[in-house]
Amino acid sequence: MAQNLPPCCRRIAPLLLLPLLLPGCIQIEQTVLLNPDNSGKATIRATLTSPVAGLMQGLAQDDGKETAEALSKQLGTGMAKAFAASMIHESTGIDAWDQVKYGPTKEGGFTFEGVAYFPDLNKLSTTSTANAEGTPSMPQLFNAERTSNGSWVVRGLPDQETGKAPPAPGKALPPDELEAKLKELRQNWETMEAIATPMLKDAKTILNLQVAGTIRECTGWRQTSPQSASLEIDMAAILAHLGAIMKDDAALREALTAGRVTEDGFPQPDFTELRKFLFHGADKADLVITPGPPLFDYAAESAKAKAGMADLLKELPAK
């Protein structure tokens, strides 16, 4: 479904389009404990609400509650196992998984929980953040680096375009093509909204981070303690924000007239305002940290988890 969306929508943000890859509304919470050498463990919890709640209610009325519950369990079990297998085998930058649990909900959705041990936060990428194209390249949720003065900076949802040359302007549209292009853009966006709105109603991604040290400066995050901060991405709110931008007639006309378009002919995205929307008015989500001792023994814990993965890999074999 997501792969048929217009190019401008596919580029908006992988975090926005993730729920379109699953036939329901998904909530993901990722809690990371981070050591000063960038190693750590991420506890990932995911819940998919029922994609066929209305159908199940009708089935219960027609064929009985037991039949509806059996079908819901079968549906949820299949999706849960497929999601768990993709997390285990397609995520990258992970040494070992531990405490993996998954299963169906009574309503036909599923739950997943697991602890991922990673040696370098900058290389961590899980399939819970896979992009809409389904390619191996997945967006980074975090970036961590040491500065020349010894500070430790962790950035949430880092800008992957930083340092890249700006795209060359596209071909400016002549006046006689402008109205047709505007109509096409609006129709594409209306299609996107119609598909996405019911799926994104309760969809959220929550990032929680606990660091080995003391947070000295907090920008864009919500600081919850001297060592921790969180960042919540409300998918429905993002969709509404983007909808307002797409309905800005003057901005769309200016972009098309000036040739600020992609190779596919859509307005070149400008994420400045979206980032401010996500980061409480800031244009970045940075934590400046004074490093402290490790939160846990990564080598010992990850080795123990790796030694216990045999049964999990048998239960969830790679494709």
C-alpha positions in Angstrom: 0.0 0.0 0.0 2.7 2.5 1.0 4.7 1.9 -2.1 1.8 3.3 -4.2 1.8 6.7 -2.4 2.9 9.8 -4.3 6.7 10.4 -4.1 6.2 13.6 -2.0 4.4 11.6 0.6 6.9 8.7 0.6 9.6 11.2 1.4 7.8 12.9 4.3 9.2 10.7 7.1 9.7 7.0 7.6 8.3 7.3 11.1 5.1 8.7 9.7 4.7 6.0 7.0 5.6 3.0 9.2 2.0 2.3 10.2 1.0 2.0 6.6 3.1 -1.1 6.2 0.9 -2.9 8.7 -2.9 -3.3 8.5 -3.6 -1.6 11.8 -2.5 1.1 14.2 0.9 0.5 15.8 2.4 2.0 18.9 6.1 1.5 19.5 8.1 2.4 22.6 11.9 2.1 22.6 13.8 2.5 25.9 17.6 2.8 25.5 20.2 2.4 28.3 23.4 3.9 26.9 26.9 3.4 28.2 29.6 6.1 27.6 31.3 4.1 24.9 27.9 4.1 22.9 27.2 0.5 23.7 23.8 -0.2 25.3 20.6 -2.1 25.3 17.2 -1.2 23.9 13.9 -2.5 25.2 11.4 -2.4 22.4 7.7 -2.8 22.9 5.2 -2.7 20.1 1.4 -3.1 20.0 -0.7 -3.4 16.9 -4.4 -2.7 17.4 -6.8 -4.9 15.5 -6.9 -4.2 11.8 -10.3 -5.8 11.4 -12.2 -4.8 14.6 -15.4 -4.0 12.8 -15.2 -7.3 10.8 -14.7 -9.3 14.0 -17.8 -7.6 15.6 -19.9 -8.6 12.6 -18.5 -12.1 12.6 -19.3 -12.5 16.3 -23.0 -11.5 15.6 -23.3 -13.8 12.7 -21.2 -16.8 13.6 -20.8 -16.5 17.4 -18.2 -15.0 19.7 -16.0 -18.2 19.8 -15.6 -18.2 16.0 -14.7 -14.5 16.0 -12.2 -15.0 18.8 -10.5 -18.0 17.1 -10.1 -16.0 13.9 -8.7 -13.0 15.8 -6.2 -15.2 17.6 -5.1 -16.8 14.3 -4.7 -13.5 12.6 -2.8 -11.9 15.5 -0.5 -14.9 15.9 0.6 -14.8 12.3 1.3 -11.1 12.4 3.1 -11.3 15.7 5.4 -14.1 14.6 6.2 -12.3 11.3 6.9 -9.0 13.1 9.1 -10.8 15.7 11.1 -12.6 12.9 11.7 -9.3 11.0 12.9 -7.7 14.2 15.4 -10.5 14.9 16.7 -11.1 11.4 16.4 -7.8 9.6 17.5 -5.3 12.3 21.1 -4.2 12.1 23.9 -3.3 14.5 22.7 -5.8 17.2 24.8 -8.4 18.9 22.1 -10.3 20.6 18.4 -10.4 21.6 17.0 -11.4 25.0 13.6 -11.7 26.7 11.7 -11.8 23.4 8.0 -12.2 23.8 5.2 -11.9 21.3 1.6 -13.0 20.7 -1.9 -12.1 19.7 -4.4 -9.8 21.4 -8.0 -10.8 21.9 -9.0 -8.1 19.3 -6.9 -9.5 16.5 -3.8 -7.4 16.9 -0.5 -8.4 18.5 2.2 -7.4 21.0 6.0 -7.7 20.8 8.7 -7.1 23.4 12.4 -7.7 23.3 15.8 -6.4 24.5 18.4 -5.7 21.8 22.1 -5.4 22.8 24.0 -3.1 20.5 27.8 -2.3 20.5 27.4 1.2 18.9 24.3 3.4 19.0 25.2 5.0 15.7 24.8 1.6 13.9 21.6 0.5 15.6 18.6 0.2 13.2 15.6 -1.9 13.9 12.9 -3.0 11.5 10.4 -1.2 13.7 11.7 2.0 11.9 11.9 0.5 8.4 11.1 3.0 5.7 8.1 2.8 3.4 10.2 1.7 0.4 11.0 -1.6 2.2 14.8 -1.1 1.4 17.6 -2.1 3.8 18.4 1.6 4.5 16.5 2.6 7.7 16.4 6.0 9.4 18.5 6.6 12.4 16.7 7.3 15.6 19.8 8.4 17.5 23.3 9.7 16.8 26.0 10.0 19.5 29.4 11.7 19.4 32.1 13.2 21.6 33.1 16.8 21.2 36.6 18.3 21.5 35.9 19.5 25.0 35.0 16.1 26.3 31.2 16.5 26.3 29.0 13.7 25.0 26.2 14.7 22.6 23.3 12.5 21.8 20.9 13.6 19.1 17.4 12.2 18.5 16.1 11.8 15.0 19.3 13.2 13.5 19.1 15.1 10.2 20.5 12.7 7.6 20.8 15.5 5.1 23.3 17.5 7.1 26.5 18.0 5.1 25.0 17.0 1.9 24.9 19.5 -1.0 21.4 20.9 -1.6 19.5 19.3 -4.5 19.7 21.1 -7.8 16.5 23.1 -8.6 14.1 21.4 -10.8 12.5 22.8 -13.9 10.3 25.7 -13.2 6.7 25.1 -14.3 5.2 27.5 -16.8 1.8 29.1 -15.9 -0.2 26.9 -18.2 1.0 23.8 -16.4 0.8 25.2 -12.9 -2.9 24.7 -12.2 -2.9 21.1 -13.5 0.1 20.3 -11.2 -1.6 21.9 -8.2 -4.7 19.8 -8.8 -2.6 16.6 -9.1 -0.7 17.4 -5.8 -4.0 18.0 -4.0 -5.5 14.8 -5.3 -2.5 12.8 -4.3 -2.5 14.3 -0.8 -6.2 13.6 -0.3 -5.6 10.0 -1.2 -2.7 9.9 1.3 -4.9 11.4 4.0 -7.8 9.0 3.4 -5.5 6.0 3.7 -3.5 7.3 6.6 -5.9 9.0 8.9 -7.7 6.0 10.4 -4.5 4.1 10.7 -2.6 6.9 12.5 -5.4 7.9 14.9 -3.6 6.3 17.9 -0.2 5.6 16.4 2.8 6.8 18.3 6.5 6.3 18.6 8.1 7.0 22.0 11.9 7.2 22.5 13.2 7.0 26.1 16.9 7.4 26.7 18.9 6.9 29.9 22.5 7.9 29.8 25.6 7.1 31.8 26.3 10.5 33.1 24.4 13.8 33.8 22.4 15.7 31.2 23.9 19.2 31.2 21.8 20.7 28.4 18.5 19.5 27.0 17.1 20.8 23.7 14.0 19.4 21.9 13.6 16.4 24.3 11.5 16.3 27.5 14.0 15.7 30.4 12.6 13.3 32.9 15.5 13.0 35.3 19.2 14.1 35.5 20.0 11.0 33.5 17.0 10.5 31.2 14.9 12.2 28.6 12.1 11.2 26.2 10.8 12.1 22.8 7.2 11.3 21.6 6.2 11.3 18.0 2.4 11.5 17.5 1.7 10.3 14.0 -1.8 11.8 13.7 -0.5 15.2 14.8 2.3 15.0 12.2 -0.2 14.1 9.5 -2.4 17.1 10.5 0.6 19.4 10.5 1.7 18.2 7.0 -1.9 18.5 5.8 -1.9 22.2 6.7 1.4 22.7 4.8 0.0 20.9 1.7 -3.1 23.1 1.8 -0.9 26.3 1.8 -1.8 27.4 -1.8 0.7 30.3 -1.9 3.6 28.1 -0.7 2.9 25.4 -3.3 2.6 27.8 -6.1 5.8 29.5 -5.2 7.7 26.2 -5.0 6.4 25.0 -8.3 6.9 28.4 -10.1 10.5 28.7 -8.7 11.4 25.2 -9.8 12.0 24.0 -6.2 10.8 20.5 -7.1 12.1 17.0 -6.9 13.0 14.9 -10.0 9.5 13.5 -9.8 8.0 17.0 -10.1 6.9 17.5 -6.4 7.8 20.4 -4.2 11.2 19.9 -2.5 10.5 19.1 1.1 11.6 21.6 3.8 11.6 19.9 7.1 12.6 23.0 9.2 9.1 23.7 10.4 8.3 20.0 10.9 11.4 19.6 13.1 10.3 22.5 15.2 6.9 21.0 15.5 8.4 17.7 16.7 11.0 19.2 19.0 8.9 21.7 20.9 10.0 24.7 18.9 13.6 23.7 18.6 15.3 22.7 15.3 17.1 19.8 16.9 16.8 17.2 19.7 20.2 17.3 21.5 21.3 16.2 24.9 24.7 17.4 26.1 26.0 15.0 28.7 28.8 14.9 31.2 29.8 11.2 30.9 29.8 9.0 34.0 30.4 5.3 34.7 28.7 2.6 32.6 25.1 1.7 33.5 25.8 -2.0 33.1 28.4 -4.5 32.0 27.8 -4.7 28.3 30.3 -7.5 27.5 28.9 -9.8 30.2 25.2 -9.2 29.5 25.4 -9.4 25.7 27.5 -12.6 25.9 24.9 -14.2 28.1 22.0 -13.1 25.8 23.9 -14.4 22.7 24.5 -17.8 24.3 20.7 -18.1 25.0 19.5 -17.3 21.4 19.6 -20.8 20.0 15.9 -21.6 20.9 14.8 -18.2 19.7 16.4 -18.7 16.3 14.8 -22.1 16.0 11.4 -20.6 16.8 11.9 -17.7 14.4 14.0 -19.0 11.5 15.2 -16.6 8.8 13.4 -16.7 5.5 
